[in-house]
Amino acid sequence: MTTDADTKMKLYFVSHDDDDGENYDLFVGAYNPDAVLRYWQEFSDYDKEGGHNNNKQPDRIFEVPTTPPAEPGALTWGDIKLVEDL
């Protein structure tokens, strides 16, 4: 069984806009994508009426590379891994 202590923490970018256009984008440090989802939901868990909304699902989650590229320049979306099947 793998625990958090056995794995390396990664940086993730969570992208989400709600139906009203409210932006919930967030960078999250976590050991795995399941934890990313949980941390993001906890951070953005209030709807407009002030109630909890922990069932909110992000539009996309990306694993952000934390090692700089070999050459200076912009990273493209192709350089960033899309996390699937949460």
Number of C-alpha atoms within 10 A of each C-alpha: 3 6 7 10 8 9 11 9 12 16 18 25 20 21 17 18 12 12 7 6 8 9 11 16 17 15 16 21 17 19 18 16 21 11 13 22 20 14 15 22 19 15 13 15 15 14 11 7 6 8 9 14 14 16 10 17 16 16 12 14 23 18 20 18 14 9 6 9 11 6 6 7 8 8 11 7 10 7 12 14 13 14 14 9 5 10
